[in-house]
Amino acid sequence: REHFGNLAYLTNYDPRFEEALLVVHPTGTPVLFVGNEGMGYSNIARLKVERRLCQTLSLLGQPRDSVRPLHLLLTAAGLGTCRRIGGAGWKYFAEGEVKGGDRLLDFPEYLAAALRQAAPSGAKITNETALFMDPETGLRNLHEPEQLAYFEWVATHNSESLLQGIRRLKSGITEFQAFANMPFNGTPLCCHPVVSGGDNLRRYGMASTTSRKLGRGEPLFMTLSYQGANVCRFGWVARGSGDLPRDIRDYVTRVAFPYFATLLDWYEAFRIGATGHDLHRAATGRLFAHGFALGLNAGHQIAMDEWTHSLVAAGSTAKIRSGMYWQSDFFPTLPTAHYGAFAEDGLAVADAGLRETLAAHYPRMWARVQARRRFMIRNLGYRLADEVLPFSNLAGAVIPYFLSPDRCPIRQACVTPAGKELTDA
């Protein structure tokens, strides 16, 4: 369920219980193979496809009364005459990562073996997932206006749900209860949601929600990830520094402020033409000087799946392009009880032509985006390029104390006015 995006991008069909396979030729109608439970739901496909039953794709124990060898089905779909075949799953391999990576398919073995058996002798079969997933040129990392408008709608609901969950938080409730306080509108999830606090967070990181009660002064990680968005926050079950353990009551000055200052640098560097190295440098310079460590990239791209790729790395010359959709996702940590700081939100980048299209065709979306920009610039002090479009109602807001969510002691700013402005828009 986390890695069906390439198939859904082409067809709008996202398999629910089983694998699926789309065969696309240079000409003619694509063939969509589905299992037993996929036949009915696959009618949701918007691309004109020829649907064919492949019961080998079905779950264990389901009927196999019409089963045929998979390689014969693929041969009948036209692969038996193809001299060049590209396989696109959801992952491809960097040079030196896996020997012969360009020929290694990330398909289940039963499917890869059937594909090679169906292909004619001497056919060249390669991994072509980069066509969709390359961070700079991949089809799914350069979005059309319709996709961006939909992702903004998703991110609006997703971020508002997380904000309401934080505002309803109380010490003494369980992680289950804290999660239930986040309104859920039925939009599919793209990755596992998390409400994890205290020892669960310290020992397991992003563990699933449990019945453990949240205590005053404990660290807490909360995230909700609708399909097409992800919004995360780390903070403390506290109203202020007085609720924290004595040895970390300098949390705002020691952790939250340098992290917030780094976010200012990162957002300022984020613009069309910026390289992956530019973003890496913006995120690491100040943090490393303060003793922080970063486990992953300083930002990544997102689509229907929560992480498509990231061009951010030291020395990366790949550039941000118009139409990309990103996450301000980097979680710096300290080896002390301060733990770290985190405020992850989604943002798109759009040149003047794309901005004009969005404003003309999606005026309500555009009004929300502009309200967020005004708040980030006027209230929080961000320096945003014209092409930066915040999609989250929490964009750029660092909330150290979850029991006082509308106070930002870092800049004495308040998120409530922006919330009102967004509602009015």
Disulfide bonds with the S-S distance in Angstrom:
none
